[in-house]
Amino acid sequence: MWRKIFAQFLTRMMVCDRLIVTYPDGNTETYGPDTGEQAAISIHTDEALRALCVNPELALGETYMEGTLSFPNTTLDHFLAIILRNREKGRMPTWVNATNRTRYHLRKIIQKNAPVRARSNVAHHYDLSDDLYRLFLDEDMQYSCAYFSRPDMTLEQAQAAKKAHIAAKLLLQPGQRVLDIGCGWGGMALTLARDYDVHVTGITLSENQLATAQARARAEGLADKVTFRLQDYRHVDETFDRIVSVGMLEHVGIPNYDTYFATVSRLLADDGVALIHTIGRSAPPAAHSAWLNKYIFPGGYVPSLSELAGPMERADLWQTDIEIWRLHYAKTLRHWRERFEAHSDQLRQSYDQRFIAMFRWYFAICIAAFEQQMQGVYQFQLARRNDVVPLTRDYLYRTELSQAKAAE
């Protein structure tokens, strides 16, 4: 029965390319036209076949992790590109569409992310061993999209360029007080304090990240200029000249967008500037990946611009600049994956094959999202007044040009 259902599913979906499927009994079938590209999968158990029929998006990742689905002579990137292209143009089963619609309509419940839940969600991913992240991140442990202002940049150079670009948008002045919401391992806060002579308060919900950030501040002699706290953004009550938040809004959840931007407005000085850096969709809202929510980022969500505009407006914040980065995150992820694979022997000493496969799937589906779908990175420069930011972007590029010349 499940083979018949799966065959009907693929017959309707594969309208541009071909998919060669080897079933658990060893028989092979081909679906799709003779035109386009070709990929191949092998389904090794009847249980995997059933799962792929019932909930294909979740089951693809789970069966790959379990080793009951493989891709002979096909890379993950190639397979996912073909699947996404044909899913967009072909027809999906009624029950799959119904499941996605249900998850979409339940997102305000799923993503409530109250403080206790938010801390648990963060611990799920970010409180894994720092040694794991050191294997694939840059030296500064930036776990967000890098800025490839030149195509030949190394990961370290592109992450430094990201921080410099954000600092330029913040229009920092010596002695200012800066809040870093979701400070990670402290790299942004330490860079701003060291290079721009400001005082930074970094907040995180990850105990591992907090300990590492505090140790880094002490080691770099910046403990008097940087303070790191285990604190929810909703519980901060000081006023700051500048606010920066990189890669944190994705964890806030739709029900909390009004609270988030109202908090930014409340904490920001009258002449202050905020910079919010987040993954976003240049497309209508949709249900988030069930697999990513279950295994990588519980409570996470990639918002569409339409879902953020209202909360920003209701917070009485000027959108003084909105910039959209295309493909930068795909390049960043490819660097991370290359480093991850370069340490595969070391990874196998600490983690089982299922865990390693989980990260491989994570990298692959995120690369596909940024390369094949309408997903990018937004930078929102926000202010409470309309006269605190220059009227053109010239100041950004003058700053970056002078920094480039100084580096030479």
C-alpha positions in Angstrom: 0.0 0.0 0.0 2.7 2.5 1.0 4.6 1.9 -2.2 1.5 2.7 -4.3 0.9 5.8 -2.3 4.5 6.9 -2.6 4.4 6.3 -6.4 1.3 8.4 -6.8 2.9 11.1 -4.7 6.0 11.3 -6.9 4.1 11.0 -10.1 2.2 14.2 -9.3 5.2 16.0 -7.9 8.0 15.2 -10.3 7.1 17.4 -13.3 10.5 19.0 -14.1 13.1 16.4 -13.3 13.5 12.7 -12.8 13.8 10.8 -9.5 15.1 7.2 -9.5 13.8 5.3 -6.4 15.1 2.0 -5.2 12.6 0.4 -2.9 13.2 -1.9 0.1 12.7 -5.0 -2.0 15.5 -3.9 -4.4 13.2 -2.9 -7.3 13.8 0.4 -9.0 11.3 2.9 -10.5 11.8 6.2 -12.2 9.4 9.2 -11.8 9.3 12.4 -13.8 9.9 13.4 -17.4 13.0 12.6 -19.5 13.9 16.3 -19.5 15.6 18.2 -16.7 18.0 16.8 -14.1 18.2 13.5 -12.3 18.7 12.3 -8.7 18.4 8.9 -7.0 17.4 7.7 -3.6 17.4 4.3 -1.9 14.7 3.5 0.7 16.0 0.6 2.8 13.1 -0.3 5.1 9.3 -0.5 4.9 9.1 1.7 8.0 11.1 4.4 6.2 8.8 4.2 3.2 5.7 4.6 5.4 7.2 7.6 7.1 8.0 9.3 3.8 4.4 8.9 2.8 2.9 10.2 6.0 5.1 13.2 6.7 7.7 13.6 3.9 9.4 16.8 5.0 10.1 15.5 8.5 10.8 11.9 7.4 13.4 12.9 4.8 15.7 14.2 7.5 14.9 11.5 10.1 15.4 8.5 7.7 18.7 10.1 6.5 19.8 10.4 10.1 18.8 6.8 10.8 20.6 5.5 7.6 17.3 4.1 6.2 17.4 6.5 3.3 20.5 7.1 1.1 21.4 9.0 -2.1 23.4 6.8 -4.4 25.5 8.9 -6.8 23.6 12.0 -5.7 24.7 14.8 -3.4 22.4 16.2 -0.8 22.5 19.6 -2.4 21.6 18.2 -5.8 18.7 16.1 -4.4 17.3 19.0 -2.4 17.5 21.4 -5.3 15.5 19.0 -7.5 12.9 18.2 -4.8 12.3 21.9 -4.0 12.0 22.8 -7.7 9.5 20.1 -8.4 7.6 20.6 -5.1 7.0 24.2 -6.2 5.8 23.3 -9.7 4.1 19.9 -9.1 1.3 18.8 -6.8 1.7 17.8 -3.2 -0.7 15.2 -1.6 -3.7 16.6 0.2 -2.6 15.4 3.6 0.8 17.0 3.3 -0.8 20.4 2.4 -3.2 19.9 5.3 -0.4 19.2 7.7 1.5 22.3 6.6 -1.6 24.5 6.9 -2.3 23.2 10.4 1.3 23.9 11.5 1.1 27.3 10.0 -2.1 28.2 11.8 -0.7 26.8 15.1 2.5 28.7 15.0 1.2 31.4 17.4 0.7 28.6 19.9 3.9 26.6 19.1 6.1 29.8 19.3 4.8 31.4 22.5 8.4 31.1 23.8 7.8 32.4 27.3 11.0 33.1 29.3 11.3 29.6 30.7 10.5 27.9 27.4 12.9 30.3 25.5 15.7 29.3 27.8 15.0 25.6 27.2 14.9 26.1 23.4 18.3 27.9 23.5 19.9 25.2 25.6 18.7 22.5 23.1 21.1 23.8 20.5 23.5 26.4 21.9 24.5 24.5 25.0 26.0 21.7 23.0 29.8 21.5 23.6 31.6 24.7 22.6 34.3 22.3 21.2 31.8 21.2 18.5 31.2 24.8 17.3 34.9 25.6 17.4 35.4 22.9 14.7 33.4 24.8 12.1 33.0 28.4 13.1 35.5 31.2 12.6 38.0 32.1 15.3 35.6 34.6 16.8 32.8 32.0 16.9 30.3 34.1 14.9 27.3 31.8 14.5 25.4 34.0 12.0 25.6 35.1 8.4 28.9 36.5 7.3 29.2 39.5 4.9 31.1 38.6 1.7 31.8 42.1 0.4 34.4 40.5 -1.8 33.8 37.0 -3.3 37.3 35.7 -2.4 37.0 36.4 1.3 37.9 33.8 3.9 35.3 33.0 6.5 37.3 35.0 9.1 37.4 38.0 6.7 33.7 37.9 5.9 32.7 37.6 9.6 35.0 40.6 10.4 33.3 42.5 7.5 29.9 41.7 9.0 30.8 43.1 12.4 32.3 46.2 10.8 29.2 46.8 8.6 27.0 46.5 11.7 29.2 48.8 13.7 29.1 51.4 10.9 25.3 51.3 10.9 25.3 51.8 14.7 27.2 55.1 14.3 29.2 54.4 17.5 30.8 57.1 19.6 33.4 56.4 22.4 31.8 55.9 25.8 28.4 55.0 24.6 26.4 52.2 26.3 25.5 49.3 23.9 23.1 46.4 24.5 23.8 43.2 22.6 20.6 41.1 22.7 21.5 37.4 22.1 25.3 38.0 22.4 26.3 34.4 21.6 29.9 33.7 22.6 30.6 37.4 22.9 32.4 38.1 19.7 30.3 41.1 18.6 30.4 42.7 22.1 34.1 42.2 22.5 34.8 43.7 19.0 32.7 46.8 19.7 34.3 47.4 23.1 37.8 46.8 21.8 37.7 48.6 18.5 35.1 51.3 19.1 35.7 52.2 22.8 32.1 51.6 24.0 30.7 49.8 27.0 28.7 46.7 26.1 26.1 44.7 28.0 25.6 41.3 26.3 22.7 39.1 27.3 22.2 35.4 26.4 20.0 32.5 27.6 22.8 30.0 27.0 24.9 29.0 30.0 27.7 27.7 27.8 27.9 30.9 25.8 27.8 33.0 28.9 30.7 31.2 30.5 32.8 31.4 27.3 32.0 35.1 26.7 33.0 36.0 30.3 36.2 34.0 30.0 37.0 35.7 26.7 36.4 39.2 28.2 38.8 38.4 31.1 41.4 37.0 28.7 41.3 40.0 26.4 41.4 42.5 29.3 38.0 43.8 28.5 36.1 42.8 31.6 35.8 46.5 32.7 34.1 47.4 29.3 31.9 44.3 28.7 29.4 42.8 31.0 27.7 39.5 30.0 24.5 38.3 31.7 22.2 35.3 31.6 19.1 37.3 31.1 15.9 37.4 28.9 15.6 40.6 26.8 12.2 41.1 28.4 13.8 41.6 31.8 16.2 44.3 30.9 15.3 47.7 32.4 18.2 50.1 31.6 18.5 52.7 28.8 21.1 52.3 26.1 22.6 54.5 23.4 22.8 51.6 20.9 21.2 48.2 20.6 22.4 45.4 18.4 20.8 42.0 18.0 22.3 39.5 15.5 20.6 36.1 14.7 18.3 36.3 17.7 15.0 37.4 16.3 14.6 34.0 14.7 14.1 32.6 18.2 11.6 35.2 19.4 8.4 33.7 17.9 5.5 35.4 16.2 3.5 36.0 19.5 6.3 38.0 20.9 7.2 40.3 18.0 5.3 43.2 19.5 6.9 42.7 22.9 10.4 42.4 21.3 10.2 45.6 19.3 8.4 47.5 22.1 11.3 46.4 24.4 13.9 47.7 21.9 12.0 51.0 21.7 11.7 51.2 25.5 15.4 50.5 26.1 16.7 52.8 23.4 17.7 56.3 24.2 15.8 59.1 22.5 18.7 59.7 20.1 19.6 56.0 20.0 20.1 53.6 17.1 19.4 49.9 16.9 20.5 47.3 14.4 18.5 44.0 14.1 20.0 41.3 11.9 17.8 38.4 11.2 17.0 35.6 8.6 13.8 36.5 6.8 11.6 35.5 3.9 10.9 37.6 0.8 7.7 35.7 0.4 4.4 35.3 2.2 4.5 33.7 5.6 4.7 29.9 5.7 5.0 27.1 8.3 8.6 26.6 9.4 10.5 23.4 8.8 9.2 20.6 11.1 12.6 18.9 11.1 14.5 22.1 12.1 12.0 22.8 14.8 12.3 19.3 16.2 16.1 18.7 16.0 17.9 22.1 15.7 15.9 25.2 16.7 12.8 24.4 18.8 10.5 27.4 18.8 12.4 29.0 15.9 10.8 30.7 13.0 11.9 32.6 9.9 9.6 35.6 9.5 8.4 37.3 6.4 8.8 41.1 6.2 5.0 41.5 6.4 5.1 39.9 9.8 7.7 42.3 11.2 6.5 45.6 9.7 3.5 45.9 12.0 5.3 45.3 15.2 8.0 47.8 14.3 5.4 50.4 13.4 3.4 49.8 16.6 6.7 50.3 18.6 7.0 53.8 17.2 10.4 53.0 15.6 11.7 54.7 12.5 12.9 52.2 9.9 15.9 54.3 9.0 17.4 51.6 6.8 16.5 48.1 5.6 19.1 46.0 3.8 18.6 42.6 2.4 21.5 40.1 1.9 21.0 37.4 -0.8 23.2 34.3 -0.9 25.6 35.5 1.8 24.3 32.9 4.3 24.5 30.1 1.7 28.2 31.0 1.3 28.6 31.1 5.1 27.0 27.7 5.5 29.2 26.2 2.8 32.3 27.4 4.7 30.9 25.9 7.9 30.1 22.6 6.2 33.5 22.4 4.7 35.2 22.8 8.1 32.8 20.4 9.7 33.7 17.7 7.1 37.4 18.5 7.5 37.1 17.4 11.1 35.0 14.3 10.4 37.5 11.9 12.1 37.6 14.0 15.2 33.8 14.3 15.2 33.4 10.5 15.1 35.5 10.2 18.3 32.8 12.2 20.2 29.5 11.8 18.3 27.7 8.9 16.8 26.8 8.7 13.1 23.2 9.8 13.7 24.4 13.1 15.3 26.8 13.7 12.4 24.1 13.0 9.9 21.8 15.4 11.7 24.3 18.2 11.2 24.9 17.3 7.6 21.2 17.5 6.9 21.0 20.7 8.8 23.7 22.3 6.7 22.2 21.0 3.4 18.6 22.1 4.0 19.7 25.5 5.1 21.9 26.0 2.1 19.0 24.9 -0.1 16.7 27.4 1.6 19.0 30.3 0.8 19.9 29.1 -2.7 16.7 27.7 -3.9 14.0 29.5 -2.0 13.1 33.1 -1.2 15.1 33.3 2.0 17.8 35.9 2.9 19.0 38.1 5.7 17.5 41.4 6.7 19.2 44.2 8.6 16.8 46.7 10.2 18.4 50.0 11.3 15.9 51.5 13.7 15.6 54.8 15.6 13.1 56.7 17.7 13.8 59.9 15.8 14.2 60.5 12.1 17.3 62.8 12.4 19.8 60.6 14.2 21.0 58.7 11.1 22.6 60.3 8.0 20.1 60.8 5.1 22.1 58.6 2.7 24.2 55.4 2.9 27.4 57.2 1.9 28.7 57.1 5.5 28.7 53.3 5.4 30.9 52.9 2.4 33.2 55.7 3.4 33.8 53.9 6.7 34.3 50.5 5.1 36.7 52.0 2.5 38.8 53.6 5.1 38.9 50.4 7.1 40.0 48.4 4.0 42.8 50.9 3.4 43.9 50.7 7.0 44.1 46.9 6.7 46.4 47.2 3.7 
